Amino acid sequence: MQRNLFLRKCTKKTLQALSGLAILFSPAAVLASPPNDGNNWVQTFSEEFNGTTLNTNKWSSCYWWGTSKGCTNGGAGEVGWFQPDDVIVDNGTLRLRAQKRSMNGYDYTSGMVSSHDKYAFQYGYAEMRAKFPKGNGYWGIFWLGSQKKIWPPEIDIAEYLGSNTKSMHMTLHYSTPTSAHESSSSWWSGPDFSADYHTFGLKWEPDSLVWYIDGVEYKRYTDRANIPNHPMYLMATLALGKAWSNYPPDSTTPFPSYFDIDYIKVWRHKSSPSTQTLTPIISETEGLPVEAKSSASHSTFLDAKLSQGVGSSLKAQAVNDFVTYTVNVPEGRTFNVKVGSKKATGRGIVQMSVNGVNYGSPQDLYTADSAGAVELDMGNIKFNSPGHYSFKFTVTGKNPSSQGYKAVFDYIKLLPK
């Protein structure tokens, strides 16, 4: 994955100008009906932050490109460094803390959560109940990022600036065939969002995006061509930065401060055409967690012939060398599973298994011809429920003409049946 595909929010000067035309000054929009009927909606994700530790089966505490040392979103102009110890679970509340402390060249640290590679969904209704911090420089967002790890698209469900506690921003970032970045943005001036808890929701369907605050619709977007049509993951971030109209942190900014979240939940409508979508769910292996591996070296590498220009390499030395990736399967159903790879003269034969069960025939990755990208069809697999599954690739041998046992993986594609 190329670094220039990082999520970027740019300076938003153009966005601000467009938003000025779309301000909704009063809650005169029609009363919405977010999903609350169990007969028509099914909940696919629920996090109420019970206990005292973050559920790492659902969340990471950095962006997908982060390391154990932390992360930031430099393309957005953030001036803080995200740290896991600023993510606090306090018996029913997620507290994303911001502190004035120097780390990794930054003067501030703060907390975030992201569900990339752990939970992603395509179409439905997502909602957060939360209270934001007050103070110059605070930049709290509840948003969706692309599980393909590209930018755009991006959907900002609720974007808040601590220097103006009574405004909430709602934005879709997208690209077109002639433009790398366009956006549709609105904001609503309402209550002080730092004084109490409010709910913030997005209803995402193939032909519309609808934003809600406290159950009332405040923005609607209906240009189907620009609406994301692939899985996206959840994020809640307390960044620090000037943003486009915010003030940077200064002597008046109170530290520490907290972005307090009561819950984050996602539903899907049972009768929605989204339940019948055939859009492939693609997980790039370079972005997947490596659950386990043999002693053989495993690394990522750049290759223009592969998806997103990067792949993963298992430098197997013998039979039984293996690597296991954790893949998020967003719903219980049957998928046709395909694996992107690259054949060459020094490749081995690999067998794929899922949660310990072999699927498909052993795949010979050797070719005497020029190395080239291939897509391997591993057949149809029935997943009984959504969740994390262990995709293991084991070297079972090599072609007599092969010079080695190496295996290369590009992506794992799930095509709903």
C-alpha positions in Angstrom: 0.0 0.0 0.0 1.5 3.3 -1.0 1.9 6.0 1.7 0.3 8.6 -0.5 -3.0 6.8 0.0 -3.1 7.8 3.7 -6.4 9.3 4.8 -6.0 13.0 4.0 -8.4 15.9 5.0 -6.3 18.6 3.3 -6.8 22.2 4.5 -10.5 22.2 3.7 -10.6 25.8 2.5 -12.7 24.7 -0.4 -14.8 22.5 1.8 -15.4 25.3 4.2 -16.7 27.5 1.3 -19.0 24.8 0.2 -20.2 24.1 3.7 -21.1 27.8 4.1 -23.8 27.3 1.5 -25.2 24.3 3.2 -25.5 25.3 6.9 -28.6 24.1 8.6 -29.3 26.8 11.2 -32.2 25.0 13.0 -33.5 21.5 13.5 -36.3 22.0 11.0 -35.4 18.8 9.1 -37.9 15.9 9.2 -37.8 13.7 12.2 -35.9 10.6 11.3 -36.5 7.0 12.3 -33.1 5.3 12.8 -33.3 1.6 13.1 -35.1 0.6 16.3 -37.5 -2.1 15.0 -36.1 -5.5 15.6 -38.4 -7.0 13.0 -36.7 -5.0 10.2 -33.2 -4.4 11.4 -30.5 -6.7 12.5 -27.6 -5.5 14.7 -24.2 -6.5 13.3 -21.9 -4.7 15.7 -22.3 -3.5 19.3 -19.7 -2.0 21.6 -20.7 -0.6 24.9 -17.2 -0.5 26.4 -18.0 -2.5 29.5 -15.1 -3.5 31.7 -11.7 -1.8 32.0 -9.7 -2.9 28.9 -10.2 -2.2 25.2 -11.6 -5.2 23.3 -8.7 -5.8 20.9 -10.8 -8.3 18.9 -12.8 -5.3 17.8 -10.4 -2.4 17.9 -6.9 -1.2 17.3 -5.6 2.0 19.0 -3.9 3.3 15.8 -4.5 3.8 12.1 -3.8 0.8 10.0 -0.3 2.1 9.1 0.6 2.7 12.8 3.3 0.8 14.7 3.7 -0.2 18.3 5.2 3.2 19.0 2.0 5.0 17.9 0.8 6.9 14.8 -0.5 10.2 13.4 -2.3 11.4 10.3 0.3 13.8 8.8 -1.7 14.4 5.7 -4.5 15.9 7.8 -2.3 18.3 9.7 -2.6 16.6 13.1 -0.1 17.9 15.6 -0.5 15.1 18.1 0.8 11.5 18.5 -1.8 8.7 19.1 -0.9 6.5 22.0 -2.6 3.3 23.4 -2.4 4.5 27.0 -4.7 7.4 26.0 -7.4 4.9 25.2 -9.2 4.3 28.5 -12.2 1.9 29.1 -14.0 2.9 32.2 -17.0 0.5 32.9 -19.3 1.5 30.1 -17.4 4.5 28.7 -14.6 4.8 26.2 -12.5 7.8 27.2 -10.1 9.1 24.5 -7.7 11.3 26.4 -5.6 14.2 25.2 -2.5 15.2 27.1 0.2 17.8 26.8 3.3 15.7 26.7 6.2 15.4 24.3 6.5 12.2 22.3 8.0 11.2 18.9 8.6 14.9 18.0 5.0 16.0 18.9 3.9 18.2 21.9 0.7 16.3 22.5 -0.6 12.8 22.7 -4.2 11.5 22.4 -6.3 8.4 21.9 -8.2 6.8 19.0 -9.9 3.5 18.1 -10.2 1.9 14.6 -11.9 -1.4 13.6 -9.8 -1.9 10.4 -9.2 -5.6 9.6 -11.5 -6.5 12.6 -14.9 -5.2 11.6 -16.1 -3.6 8.4 -19.5 -3.3 6.9 -21.2 -2.3 3.6 -24.5 -0.5 4.0 -26.5 -0.1 7.1 -26.9 2.3 10.0 -24.0 3.3 12.3 -24.5 5.3 15.5 -22.4 6.7 18.3 -23.5 8.3 21.6 -20.8 10.6 22.8 -19.7 13.9 24.4 -16.8 16.0 23.0 -14.2 18.0 24.8 -14.1 21.8 24.8 -10.9 23.7 23.9 -8.8 25.1 21.1 -7.2 22.4 19.0 -9.5 19.6 19.9 -10.7 17.7 16.8 -13.0 14.8 17.5 -14.4 12.6 14.7 -16.6 9.6 14.3 -15.9 8.4 10.8 -15.7 5.5 8.3 -12.5 4.6 6.3 -12.2 2.2 3.3 -11.3 -1.4 4.2 -9.4 -1.3 0.8 -7.1 1.1 2.6 -7.4 3.8 -0.1 -8.4 7.4 0.2 -11.0 8.6 -0.7 -13.6 7.5 0.1 -14.2 8.7 3.6 -17.4 9.4 5.5 -17.3 11.8 8.4 -20.4 11.0 10.4 -19.7 13.6 13.1 -16.7 16.0 13.0 -16.2 18.4 15.8 -13.9 21.3 16.5 -13.2 22.2 20.1 -13.1 26.0 19.4 -16.7 26.0 18.3 -18.6 23.6 20.5 -22.0 24.2 19.0 -21.3 23.1 15.4 -21.1 19.6 14.0 -19.8 18.8 10.5 -21.0 16.0 8.2 -18.9 15.2 5.1 -18.5 12.7 2.3 -15.1 12.6 0.6 -15.0 10.9 -2.8 -13.2 10.7 -6.2 -14.5 10.9 -9.7 -13.0 9.8 -13.0 -11.7 13.4 -13.5 -10.9 14.4 -9.9 -8.8 12.7 -7.2 -10.8 14.4 -4.4 -14.2 16.0 -4.2 -16.4 16.5 -1.1 -20.0 17.2 0.0 -20.2 18.8 3.4 -22.7 20.5 5.7 -22.7 21.6 9.3 -25.4 22.2 11.8 -25.3 24.7 14.6 -27.1 23.3 17.6 -26.5 22.7 21.3 -23.1 22.7 23.1 -21.8 19.2 22.1 -19.3 19.4 25.0 -21.9 19.9 27.7 -23.8 16.6 27.4 -24.1 13.3 25.4 -25.8 13.2 22.0 -26.3 10.5 19.3 -24.7 10.8 15.9 -25.8 8.4 13.1 -25.4 7.6 9.4 -27.7 5.6 7.3 -25.7 4.2 4.3 -27.5 2.6 1.4 -26.5 2.1 -2.3 -28.3 5.2 -3.4 -28.2 7.5 -0.4 -26.3 8.7 2.7 -28.3 10.3 5.5 -26.8 11.9 8.6 -28.6 12.2 11.9 -28.1 14.0 15.2 -30.2 12.9 18.1 -32.5 11.1 15.7 -33.1 14.1 13.4 -32.0 14.2 9.8 -29.5 17.0 9.0 -27.9 16.0 5.7 -28.8 13.8 2.8 -26.7 12.9 -0.2 -28.1 10.9 -3.2 -25.6 10.9 -6.1 -25.2 7.1 -6.3 -22.1 7.4 -8.5 -20.1 8.9 -5.6 -21.5 6.8 -2.7 -19.0 4.1 -1.5 -19.9 0.6 -2.6 -17.4 -1.5 -0.6 -16.8 -2.3 3.0 -15.7 0.4 5.4 -14.5 0.3 9.0 -15.3 2.4 12.0 -13.1 5.0 13.7 -13.4 7.4 16.6 -10.4 9.8 17.0 -9.5 12.6 19.3 -6.9 14.5 17.2 -5.3 17.8 17.9 -4.7 20.3 15.1 -5.7 23.6 13.5 -8.1 21.8 11.0 -9.7 24.3 8.6 -11.3 26.8 11.0 -10.2 25.5 14.4 -7.6 27.2 16.5 -4.4 25.2 17.4 -3.9 24.2 21.1 -2.8 27.1 23.2 -2.5 28.3 26.8 -6.3 28.2 27.2 -6.7 24.6 26.1 -7.5 22.4 29.2 -5.3 19.3 29.6 -6.1 16.5 30.0 -9.5 16.4 28.3 -11.6 13.5 27.1 -13.8 12.5 24.2 -16.3 10.3 26.0 -18.1 7.6 24.1 -21.1 5.6 25.5 -21.5 3.2 22.7 -20.9 2.5 19.0 -23.3 0.2 17.1 -24.2 -0.9 13.6 -27.4 -2.3 12.1 -28.4 -3.6 8.7 -31.9 -3.6 7.2 -33.1 -7.1 6.5 -34.9 -6.2 3.3 -32.2 -3.8 2.0 -30.7 -4.6 -1.4 -27.4 -4.3 0.5 -28.0 -7.8 1.9 -27.9 -9.1 -1.7 -24.8 -7.2 -2.8 -22.2 -9.1 -4.8 -19.5 -6.6 -4.2 -16.3 -8.5 -3.4 -14.8 -8.0 0.0 -11.0 -7.6 -0.6 -8.4 -7.9 2.2 -4.9 -6.9 1.2 -2.5 -9.3 2.9 0.0 -6.6 3.7 -2.7 -5.0 5.9 -3.9 -8.2 7.6 -2.7 -9.3 11.1 -0.3 -12.2 11.0 -1.8 -14.5 13.5 1.0 -17.1 13.4 3.8 -18.3 11.2 6.6 -20.8 11.0 10.2 -19.8 11.5 10.4 -18.8 7.8 10.7 -15.1 7.2 7.6 -13.2 6.3 7.6 -9.6 4.9 5.9 -7.2 2.6 7.4 -5.9 -0.6 6.7 -3.5 -3.5 5.6 -4.8 -6.9 3.8 -2.7 -9.5 2.1 -5.9 -10.8 0.2 -6.6 -7.6 -2.9 -5.0 -6.2 -2.1 -1.6 -4.6 1.5 -2.1 -5.7 2.5 -4.2 -2.7 2.3 -7.9 -1.5 3.4 -10.3 1.2 6.2 -12.9 0.9 6.7 -16.1 2.8 10.3 -17.1 2.3 9.6 -20.7 2.9 12.6 -23.1 3.1 10.9 -26.4 3.4 7.6 -28.4 3.6 5.3 -27.3 6.4 6.4 -23.7 6.5 3.3 -21.6 6.9 1.7 -18.2 7.6 -1.7 -17.6 9.1 -3.7 -14.3 8.4 -6.7 -13.1 10.5 -9.5 -12.1 8.1 -12.7 -10.3 9.1 -15.7 -12.0 7.6 -18.5 -9.4 7.9 -21.5 -11.7 7.7 -22.5 -15.3 7.9 -23.1 -16.6 4.4 -21.4 -18.5 1.6 -18.5 -16.8 -0.2 -16.4 -17.8 -3.2 -12.9 -17.3 -1.9 -10.1 -16.2 -4.3 -6.5 -15.5 -3.4 -4.2 -13.2 -5.3 -0.7 -14.5 -5.7 2.3 -14.3 -8.1 3.9 -17.3 -9.8 7.6 -17.6 -10.5 10.4 -20.1 -10.9 11.2 -20.4 -7.2 7.8 -21.0 -5.8 6.3 -23.9 -3.8 3.0 -25.6 -3.6 0.6 -24.3 -0.9 -2.6 -25.5 0.7 -5.2 -23.1 2.2 -7.1 -23.9 5.3 -9.7 -21.9 7.2 -10.0 -22.5 11.0 -8.2 -25.8 10.5 -10.2 -27.1 7.6 -8.5 -27.5 4.1 -10.3 -25.8 1.2 -9.5 -26.0 -2.5 -6.7 -28.1 -3.9 -3.0 -27.5 -3.3 -1.9 -24.6 -5.5 1.4 -24.9 -7.5 2.9 -21.4 -7.7 5.7 -22.5 -10.0 5.9 -21.2 -13.6 8.8 -21.4 -16.1 7.4 -18.3 -17.8 7.8 -14.7 -16.7 6.6 -14.1 -13.2 3.0 -12.8 -13.2 0.1 -12.1 -10.9 -2.6 -14.8 -10.7 -5.9 -15.2 -8.9 -6.4 -18.6 -7.3 -10.0 -19.9 -7.0 -10.3 -21.8 -3.6 -14.0 -22.6 -4.1 -17.0 -21.8 -2.1 -16.9 -21.7 1.7 -19.8 -21.3 4.1 -19.2 -19.1 7.1 -21.8 -19.7 9.7 -21.4 -16.3 11.4 -19.5 -13.1 11.1 -16.2 -12.8 12.8 -12.5 -13.3 12.6 -11.3 -16.4 10.7 -7.8 -17.9 10.5 -6.7 -18.3 6.9 -3.6 -20.5 6.9 -1.3 -21.2 3.9 1.0 -24.2 4.3 3.7 -25.3 2.0 3.1 -28.9 1.1 5.9 -29.4 -1.5 7.3 -28.0 -4.7 7.2 -28.6 -8.4 10.2 -30.8 -9.5 11.3 -27.9 -11.7 11.0 -25.3 -9.0 14.1 -23.7 -7.4 12.5 -23.3 -4.0 9.4 -23.2 -1.7 8.7 -19.4 -1.5 5.0 -18.2 -1.6 3.7 -14.8 -2.4 0.2 -13.5 -1.4 -1.5 -10.3 -2.7 -5.0 -10.3 -1.3 -7.9 -12.5 -0.1 -11.1 -11.9 -1.9 -14.6 -12.9 -0.6 -17.3 -12.9 -3.3 -20.8 -13.2 -1.8 -22.8 -16.0 -3.3 
